[in-house]
Amino acid sequence: MSSHSPADTRGYKFLHKVFLVGLLLKGANAFLELVSGLVLLLLPIATLQSATETALRPLMRLLPEGPWHARLERLTASITPEGTLFAAWYFLSHALVKLLVVVCLVKGWVWAYPLSIAVFAGFMTFQTWEFFHGHAIMYMLLNIMDVFLILLTVNEWRHAMRLKHLKTA
């Protein structure tokens, strides 16, 4: 048996750092969703509509008439109280779930590893559905990040179980 614990291996240390960076990115994404949800809840609809129109106006001048131009026009017209409330709920709920998972993983709680894998897989399912219905490439980019995070979480979980086994042996 080697005198080095699994934590001493260079490969594990590198993957652990990548895992922590992935958690940092997931936490940053959750923070942005939290802020977005709060903004949608707290700002009046007229302010949101005006800000959206102002932000998109230069882009719409550049785009020729066509599908992307029409999509941006629909976006500005689709800001409604119901839609805004749904988006706020969506952002806030996703943010809270992600923050909870990230905190539990950073703490190294063994039960959090399978839970986080299930949560990330659930997000991937939803993001894939959204991609095929809305064609937003961002969902596929999030899926790629989630696949890597799931693989890194499996690695961390195995490592935690090995350490637990070594401590009891």
Rosetta constraint file for C-alpha pairs under 8 A:
AtomPair CA 4 CA 8 HARMONIC 5.91 0.50
AtomPair CA 4 CA 9 HARMONIC 7.51 0.50
AtomPair CA 5 CA 9 HARMONIC 7.43 0.50
AtomPair CA 6 CA 12 HARMONIC 7.28 0.50
AtomPair CA 6 CA 159 HARMONIC 7.14 0.50
AtomPair CA 6 CA 162 HARMONIC 7.74 0.50
AtomPair CA 6 CA 163 HARMONIC 7.58 0.50
AtomPair CA 7 CA 12 HARMONIC 6.43 0.50
AtomPair CA 7 CA 13 HARMONIC 6.86 0.50
AtomPair CA 7 CA 159 HARMONIC 7.79 0.50
AtomPair CA 8 CA 12 HARMONIC 7.49 0.50
AtomPair CA 8 CA 13 HARMONIC 7.24 0.50
AtomPair CA 9 CA 13 HARMONIC 6.39 0.50
AtomPair CA 10 CA 14 HARMONIC 6.26 0.50
AtomPair CA 11 CA 15 HARMONIC 6.25 0.50
AtomPair CA 12 CA 16 HARMONIC 5.87 0.50
AtomPair CA 13 CA 17 HARMONIC 6.25 0.50
AtomPair CA 14 CA 18 HARMONIC 6.35 0.50
AtomPair CA 15 CA 19 HARMONIC 6.01 0.50
AtomPair CA 15 CA 152 HARMONIC 7.02 0.50
AtomPair CA 16 CA 20 HARMONIC 6.22 0.50
AtomPair CA 16 CA 152 HARMONIC 7.75 0.50
AtomPair CA 16 CA 156 HARMONIC 7.19 0.50
AtomPair CA 17 CA 21 HARMONIC 6.24 0.50
AtomPair CA 18 CA 22 HARMONIC 6.13 0.50
AtomPair CA 18 CA 152 HARMONIC 7.89 0.50
AtomPair CA 19 CA 23 HARMONIC 6.22 0.50
AtomPair CA 19 CA 149 HARMONIC 6.81 0.50
AtomPair CA 19 CA 152 HARMONIC 5.70 0.50
AtomPair CA 19 CA 153 HARMONIC 7.20 0.50
AtomPair CA 20 CA 24 HARMONIC 6.11 0.50
AtomPair CA 20 CA 106 HARMONIC 7.79 0.50
AtomPair CA 21 CA 25 HARMONIC 6.21 0.50
AtomPair CA 22 CA 26 HARMONIC 6.12 0.50
AtomPair CA 22 CA 145 HARMONIC 7.83 0.50
AtomPair CA 22 CA 149 HARMONIC 6.30 0.50
AtomPair CA 23 CA 27 HARMONIC 5.92 0.50
AtomPair CA 23 CA 102 HARMONIC 6.05 0.50
AtomPair CA 23 CA 106 HARMONIC 7.90 0.50
AtomPair CA 23 CA 149 HARMONIC 7.83 0.50
AtomPair CA 24 CA 28 HARMONIC 6.06 0.50
AtomPair CA 25 CA 29 HARMONIC 6.10 0.50
AtomPair CA 26 CA 30 HARMONIC 6.17 0.50
AtomPair CA 26 CA 98 HARMONIC 7.09 0.50
AtomPair CA 26 CA 102 HARMONIC 7.36 0.50
AtomPair CA 27 CA 31 HARMONIC 6.16 0.50
AtomPair CA 27 CA 98 HARMONIC 6.87 0.50
AtomPair CA 27 CA 99 HARMONIC 5.98 0.50
AtomPair CA 27 CA 102 HARMONIC 6.41 0.50
AtomPair CA 28 CA 32 HARMONIC 6.27 0.50
AtomPair CA 29 CA 33 HARMONIC 6.22 0.50
AtomPair CA 29 CA 95 HARMONIC 7.74 0.50
AtomPair CA 30 CA 34 HARMONIC 6.07 0.50
AtomPair CA 30 CA 94 HARMONIC 7.11 0.50
AtomPair CA 30 CA 95 HARMONIC 4.27 0.50
AtomPair CA 30 CA 96 HARMONIC 7.23 0.50
AtomPair CA 30 CA 98 HARMONIC 5.87 0.50
AtomPair CA 30 CA 99 HARMONIC 6.13 0.50
AtomPair CA 31 CA 35 HARMONIC 6.23 0.50
AtomPair CA 31 CA 95 HARMONIC 6.55 0.50
AtomPair CA 31 CA 99 HARMONIC 7.90 0.50
AtomPair CA 32 CA 36 HARMONIC 6.02 0.50
AtomPair CA 33 CA 37 HARMONIC 6.00 0.50
AtomPair CA 33 CA 91 HARMONIC 4.93 0.50
AtomPair CA 33 CA 92 HARMONIC 6.41 0.50
AtomPair CA 33 CA 94 HARMONIC 7.32 0.50
AtomPair CA 33 CA 95 HARMONIC 5.49 0.50
AtomPair CA 34 CA 38 HARMONIC 6.24 0.50
AtomPair CA 34 CA 91 HARMONIC 6.13 0.50
AtomPair CA 34 CA 92 HARMONIC 5.20 0.50
AtomPair CA 34 CA 95 HARMONIC 5.35 0.50
AtomPair CA 34 CA 96 HARMONIC 7.55 0.50
AtomPair CA 35 CA 39 HARMONIC 6.09 0.50
AtomPair CA 36 CA 40 HARMONIC 6.17 0.50
AtomPair CA 36 CA 88 HARMONIC 7.17 0.50
AtomPair CA 36 CA 91 HARMONIC 6.69 0.50
AtomPair CA 36 CA 92 HARMONIC 7.99 0.50
AtomPair CA 37 CA 41 HARMONIC 6.23 0.50
AtomPair CA 37 CA 87 HARMONIC 6.99 0.50
AtomPair CA 37 CA 88 HARMONIC 4.08 0.50
AtomPair CA 37 CA 89 HARMONIC 6.72 0.50
AtomPair CA 37 CA 90 HARMONIC 7.56 0.50
AtomPair CA 37 CA 91 HARMONIC 4.98 0.50
AtomPair CA 37 CA 92 HARMONIC 5.20 0.50
AtomPair CA 38 CA 42 HARMONIC 5.98 0.50
AtomPair CA 38 CA 88 HARMONIC 6.80 0.50
AtomPair CA 38 CA 92 HARMONIC 7.47 0.50
AtomPair CA 39 CA 43 HARMONIC 5.78 0.50
AtomPair CA 39 CA 88 HARMONIC 7.99 0.50
AtomPair CA 40 CA 48 HARMONIC 7.70 0.50
AtomPair CA 40 CA 84 HARMONIC 6.16 0.50
AtomPair CA 40 CA 85 HARMONIC 7.25 0.50
AtomPair CA 40 CA 87 HARMONIC 7.48 0.50
AtomPair CA 40 CA 88 HARMONIC 5.48 0.50
AtomPair CA 41 CA 84 HARMONIC 7.52 0.50
AtomPair CA 41 CA 85 HARMONIC 6.74 0.50
AtomPair CA 41 CA 88 HARMONIC 6.02 0.50
AtomPair CA 43 CA 47 HARMONIC 6.45 0.50
AtomPair CA 43 CA 48 HARMONIC 6.68 0.50
AtomPair CA 44 CA 48 HARMONIC 6.50 0.50
AtomPair CA 45 CA 49 HARMONIC 6.11 0.50
AtomPair CA 45 CA 79 HARMONIC 7.26 0.50
AtomPair CA 45 CA 80 HARMONIC 6.96 0.50
AtomPair CA 45 CA 81 HARMONIC 6.58 0.50
AtomPair CA 45 CA 84 HARMONIC 7.88 0.50
AtomPair CA 46 CA 50 HARMONIC 6.08 0.50
AtomPair CA 47 CA 51 HARMONIC 6.03 0.50
AtomPair CA 48 CA 52 HARMONIC 6.06 0.50
AtomPair CA 48 CA 79 HARMONIC 7.60 0.50
AtomPair CA 49 CA 53 HARMONIC 6.15 0.50
AtomPair CA 49 CA 76 HARMONIC 6.46 0.50
AtomPair CA 49 CA 77 HARMONIC 7.96 0.50
AtomPair CA 49 CA 79 HARMONIC 6.32 0.50
AtomPair CA 50 CA 54 HARMONIC 6.06 0.50
AtomPair CA 51 CA 55 HARMONIC 6.04 0.50
AtomPair CA 52 CA 56 HARMONIC 6.06 0.50
AtomPair CA 52 CA 76 HARMONIC 6.27 0.50
AtomPair CA 53 CA 57 HARMONIC 5.80 0.50
AtomPair CA 53 CA 76 HARMONIC 6.17 0.50
AtomPair CA 54 CA 58 HARMONIC 7.88 0.50
AtomPair CA 55 CA 59 HARMONIC 7.98 0.50
AtomPair CA 56 CA 60 HARMONIC 6.12 0.50
AtomPair CA 56 CA 72 HARMONIC 7.51 0.50
AtomPair CA 57 CA 61 HARMONIC 6.34 0.50
AtomPair CA 58 CA 62 HARMONIC 6.61 0.50
AtomPair CA 59 CA 63 HARMONIC 6.38 0.50
AtomPair CA 60 CA 64 HARMONIC 7.83 0.50
AtomPair CA 60 CA 69 HARMONIC 6.19 0.50
AtomPair CA 60 CA 72 HARMONIC 7.41 0.50
AtomPair CA 63 CA 68 HARMONIC 7.48 0.50
AtomPair CA 63 CA 69 HARMONIC 6.13 0.50
AtomPair CA 64 CA 69 HARMONIC 6.80 0.50
AtomPair CA 65 CA 69 HARMONIC 5.59 0.50
AtomPair CA 65 CA 70 HARMONIC 7.28 0.50
AtomPair CA 66 CA 70 HARMONIC 6.12 0.50
AtomPair CA 67 CA 71 HARMONIC 6.05 0.50
AtomPair CA 68 CA 72 HARMONIC 6.27 0.50
AtomPair CA 69 CA 73 HARMONIC 6.33 0.50
AtomPair CA 70 CA 74 HARMONIC 6.19 0.50
AtomPair CA 71 CA 75 HARMONIC 6.17 0.50
AtomPair CA 72 CA 76 HARMONIC 6.43 0.50
AtomPair CA 73 CA 77 HARMONIC 6.27 0.50
AtomPair CA 74 CA 78 HARMONIC 5.84 0.50
AtomPair CA 75 CA 79 HARMONIC 7.02 0.50
AtomPair CA 78 CA 83 HARMONIC 7.53 0.50
AtomPair CA 79 CA 83 HARMONIC 6.35 0.50
AtomPair CA 79 CA 84 HARMONIC 6.44 0.50
AtomPair CA 80 CA 84 HARMONIC 5.89 0.50
AtomPair CA 81 CA 85 HARMONIC 6.06 0.50
AtomPair CA 82 CA 86 HARMONIC 6.21 0.50
AtomPair CA 83 CA 87 HARMONIC 6.11 0.50
AtomPair CA 84 CA 88 HARMONIC 6.03 0.50
AtomPair CA 85 CA 89 HARMONIC 6.14 0.50
AtomPair CA 86 CA 90 HARMONIC 6.03 0.50
AtomPair CA 87 CA 91 HARMONIC 6.08 0.50
AtomPair CA 88 CA 92 HARMONIC 6.01 0.50
AtomPair CA 89 CA 93 HARMONIC 5.90 0.50
AtomPair CA 90 CA 94 HARMONIC 6.10 0.50
AtomPair CA 91 CA 95 HARMONIC 5.95 0.50
AtomPair CA 92 CA 96 HARMONIC 6.15 0.50
AtomPair CA 93 CA 97 HARMONIC 6.24 0.50
AtomPair CA 94 CA 98 HARMONIC 6.04 0.50
AtomPair CA 95 CA 99 HARMONIC 5.98 0.50
AtomPair CA 96 CA 100 HARMONIC 6.06 0.50
AtomPair CA 97 CA 101 HARMONIC 6.21 0.50
AtomPair CA 98 CA 102 HARMONIC 6.04 0.50
AtomPair CA 99 CA 103 HARMONIC 6.07 0.50
AtomPair CA 100 CA 104 HARMONIC 6.20 0.50
AtomPair CA 101 CA 105 HARMONIC 6.13 0.50
AtomPair CA 101 CA 112 HARMONIC 7.03 0.50
AtomPair CA 101 CA 115 HARMONIC 7.89 0.50
AtomPair CA 101 CA 116 HARMONIC 5.85 0.50
AtomPair CA 102 CA 106 HARMONIC 6.08 0.50
AtomPair CA 103 CA 107 HARMONIC 6.17 0.50
AtomPair CA 104 CA 108 HARMONIC 6.39 0.50
AtomPair CA 104 CA 109 HARMONIC 5.92 0.50
AtomPair CA 104 CA 112 HARMONIC 5.85 0.50
AtomPair CA 105 CA 109 HARMONIC 6.21 0.50
AtomPair CA 105 CA 112 HARMONIC 6.02 0.50
AtomPair CA 105 CA 113 HARMONIC 6.71 0.50
AtomPair CA 105 CA 116 HARMONIC 7.87 0.50
AtomPair CA 108 CA 112 HARMONIC 7.60 0.50
AtomPair CA 109 CA 113 HARMONIC 7.40 0.50
AtomPair CA 110 CA 157 HARMONIC 6.81 0.50
AtomPair CA 110 CA 160 HARMONIC 6.91 0.50
AtomPair CA 110 CA 161 HARMONIC 7.84 0.50
AtomPair CA 111 CA 115 HARMONIC 6.76 0.50
AtomPair CA 112 CA 116 HARMONIC 5.85 0.50
AtomPair CA 113 CA 117 HARMONIC 6.29 0.50
AtomPair CA 113 CA 153 HARMONIC 6.34 0.50
AtomPair CA 113 CA 154 HARMONIC 7.27 0.50
AtomPair CA 113 CA 156 HARMONIC 7.88 0.50
AtomPair CA 113 CA 157 HARMONIC 5.83 0.50
AtomPair CA 114 CA 118 HARMONIC 6.26 0.50
AtomPair CA 114 CA 157 HARMONIC 7.99 0.50
AtomPair CA 115 CA 119 HARMONIC 6.19 0.50
AtomPair CA 116 CA 120 HARMONIC 5.98 0.50
AtomPair CA 116 CA 150 HARMONIC 7.99 0.50
AtomPair CA 116 CA 153 HARMONIC 7.94 0.50
AtomPair CA 117 CA 121 HARMONIC 6.04 0.50
AtomPair CA 117 CA 150 HARMONIC 5.63 0.50
AtomPair CA 117 CA 153 HARMONIC 7.11 0.50
AtomPair CA 117 CA 154 HARMONIC 7.83 0.50
AtomPair CA 118 CA 122 HARMONIC 6.06 0.50
AtomPair CA 119 CA 123 HARMONIC 6.22 0.50
AtomPair CA 120 CA 124 HARMONIC 6.14 0.50
AtomPair CA 120 CA 146 HARMONIC 6.10 0.50
AtomPair CA 120 CA 150 HARMONIC 6.97 0.50
AtomPair CA 121 CA 125 HARMONIC 6.24 0.50
AtomPair CA 121 CA 146 HARMONIC 7.66 0.50
AtomPair CA 121 CA 150 HARMONIC 7.93 0.50
AtomPair CA 122 CA 126 HARMONIC 6.37 0.50
AtomPair CA 123 CA 127 HARMONIC 5.96 0.50
AtomPair CA 124 CA 128 HARMONIC 5.95 0.50
AtomPair CA 124 CA 142 HARMONIC 7.79 0.50
AtomPair CA 124 CA 143 HARMONIC 5.44 0.50
AtomPair CA 124 CA 146 HARMONIC 7.00 0.50
AtomPair CA 125 CA 129 HARMONIC 6.31 0.50
AtomPair CA 126 CA 130 HARMONIC 6.16 0.50
AtomPair CA 127 CA 131 HARMONIC 6.02 0.50
AtomPair CA 127 CA 139 HARMONIC 5.14 0.50
AtomPair CA 127 CA 140 HARMONIC 7.08 0.50
AtomPair CA 127 CA 142 HARMONIC 7.67 0.50
AtomPair CA 127 CA 143 HARMONIC 6.93 0.50
AtomPair CA 128 CA 132 HARMONIC 6.31 0.50
AtomPair CA 128 CA 139 HARMONIC 6.71 0.50
AtomPair CA 128 CA 140 HARMONIC 6.86 0.50
AtomPair CA 128 CA 143 HARMONIC 7.57 0.50
AtomPair CA 129 CA 133 HARMONIC 6.25 0.50
AtomPair CA 130 CA 134 HARMONIC 5.55 0.50
AtomPair CA 130 CA 135 HARMONIC 7.22 0.50
AtomPair CA 130 CA 136 HARMONIC 7.53 0.50
AtomPair CA 130 CA 139 HARMONIC 7.12 0.50
AtomPair CA 131 CA 135 HARMONIC 4.58 0.50
AtomPair CA 131 CA 136 HARMONIC 5.34 0.50
AtomPair CA 131 CA 137 HARMONIC 6.69 0.50
AtomPair CA 131 CA 139 HARMONIC 5.74 0.50
AtomPair CA 131 CA 140 HARMONIC 6.81 0.50
AtomPair CA 136 CA 140 HARMONIC 7.74 0.50
AtomPair CA 137 CA 141 HARMONIC 6.48 0.50
AtomPair CA 138 CA 142 HARMONIC 6.19 0.50
AtomPair CA 139 CA 143 HARMONIC 6.18 0.50
AtomPair CA 140 CA 144 HARMONIC 6.24 0.50
AtomPair CA 141 CA 145 HARMONIC 6.41 0.50
AtomPair CA 142 CA 146 HARMONIC 6.09 0.50
AtomPair CA 143 CA 147 HARMONIC 6.09 0.50
AtomPair CA 144 CA 148 HARMONIC 6.47 0.50
AtomPair CA 145 CA 149 HARMONIC 6.14 0.50
AtomPair CA 146 CA 150 HARMONIC 5.98 0.50
AtomPair CA 147 CA 151 HARMONIC 6.29 0.50
AtomPair CA 148 CA 152 HARMONIC 6.11 0.50
AtomPair CA 149 CA 153 HARMONIC 5.91 0.50
AtomPair CA 150 CA 154 HARMONIC 6.16 0.50
AtomPair CA 151 CA 155 HARMONIC 6.35 0.50
AtomPair CA 152 CA 156 HARMONIC 6.21 0.50
AtomPair CA 153 CA 157 HARMONIC 5.99 0.50
AtomPair CA 154 CA 158 HARMONIC 6.16 0.50
AtomPair CA 155 CA 159 HARMONIC 6.18 0.50
AtomPair CA 156 CA 160 HARMONIC 6.09 0.50
AtomPair CA 157 CA 161 HARMONIC 6.19 0.50
AtomPair CA 158 CA 162 HARMONIC 6.16 0.50
AtomPair CA 159 CA 163 HARMONIC 6.23 0.50
AtomPair CA 160 CA 164 HARMONIC 6.13 0.50
AtomPair CA 161 CA 165 HARMONIC 6.08 0.50
AtomPair CA 162 CA 166 HARMONIC 6.10 0.50
AtomPair CA 163 CA 167 HARMONIC 6.16 0.50
AtomPair CA 164 CA 168 HARMONIC 6.39 0.50
AtomPair CA 165 CA 169 HARMONIC 6.09 0.50
